[in-house]
Amino acid sequence: METSKNKLKTEVRALTKNIKMSPHKMRIVIDKIRDCSYVQAQNTLKILPYRACYPIFQLLRSAAANATNNMGLKKELIISRIEVSEGPFSKRIQARAKGRAFFLRKQTCHLTIVLTERPD
């Protein structure tokens, strides 16, 4: 059984914060690539028609570059964990008829991807 130190050495993590998109829209795409290999996830993100694919694709490439350059992992990589959490939101006012106003919440989210080597 591996110790936690050895396990952490094979995990590569990438994180981005304050993406200007709702977490719900990101989760739609994330559910489609969870537990996929790196290459399969890249191909899936290129095909999907959602706007959320681009920031996920960029972060996935960044995590793979971290795996190659920082950790020296060159084997087949898989997405072991991918999660999105809510970020801060900004309040905006939308003018309405008869002098009224509605409040809008511009949502942001944080995205985390963890890659590991495929077990042999």
N, C-alpha and C positions, 0 to 999 in steps of 0.2 A: 504494500500500500504506500502511495506517495505521501510525503509530508506536505504540509501546506506551503512551505517555501518552494519546493519543487513545482508544485501546482501553479503557484503564482508566476513562476518564471516562464511558463509556457503560455500564459494569458497575456494578450495585448489589448489595450484599452484605448479608445478614442472617444472624445466628448466634445460636443458643441452646445452652446447655450444661446438663448434668446433668438430662436428661429421664429420669424414672424408668420406663424401658422398655428392653427388650433391643434391641440394634442389629439383630438378625435380624428382629424383628417390624416395625421401622421400614423396613427395606429392602424388605419385601414391598409396602408402599404406595408407596415412593419409585420403585420400578421401573415402576409404572403411570403416573406423571405425569412421568417424565423426558422432556425435549425437547418438552413441550407448551406451549401458550400459557398466559398467566396465567388467562384466563377459563375455558378448557377444564380446567385443573388445578383451579380452584375448584369447578367443577361435578362433576368426578370425585370430589374429596374429600368433597363433600356426600353423594354416593350410596354410597360404599364403607362396608361395615359394620365396619371395623376401629377399634379404640380409638386406634391410632397416627395416625389422620387428623386428630384435633383439634389436637395440637401442630404438625403440619405445616401445617395450614390457618392457624393463628395466625401462624406464622413467614412464610408466603407473603404474608399481608396486610400484615405489618410490612415486608417487603421492597418490596412495591408502594408502600406509604406513603413509604418512604425514597426510592424512585425519583421520586415525584411532588414531595415536599417538598424534598428535599435536592439532587436533580440536575435537576429540572424536566423529566423525561421523561414525556411524555403520550401517546406513541404506543403501539402494540401491544407488549406485553412478552412475552418468552418465557423459559422456564427454561433457561438455558445450562448450569448445573451445579448439581446437588443431591447432597449426600453426607452420609453418617452415619458417625460413628466411635465407637469404644468410649470410654466415660468410666470414671471410677473405680467400683469396686463395693464394697459394704459386706458384711461377713460377719455372718451370723446363725446361731444354733444352733437346731435343731429337735429337741425331745425325742422319743426313740423308746422302744420297749419294752425292758425289762430293764436300765434305766439307761444305755442307749446314747444317743448324740447324732449327728445328721447336720449337716453344715455347709451352709448355703445361701449362695449369692452373689446379692445383690440388684444387678442390673446397671443401669447408667445409660449414656446415649449423648449425643453432641454432634451437632447438626444444622446444616448450612450450606446456604444457598440463594443462588445468584447469578442475577440477572435481567439481561437485555440487551434492547435494542430490536430488533424484527424488522427485518432488513435489507430495504431497498427494492428 
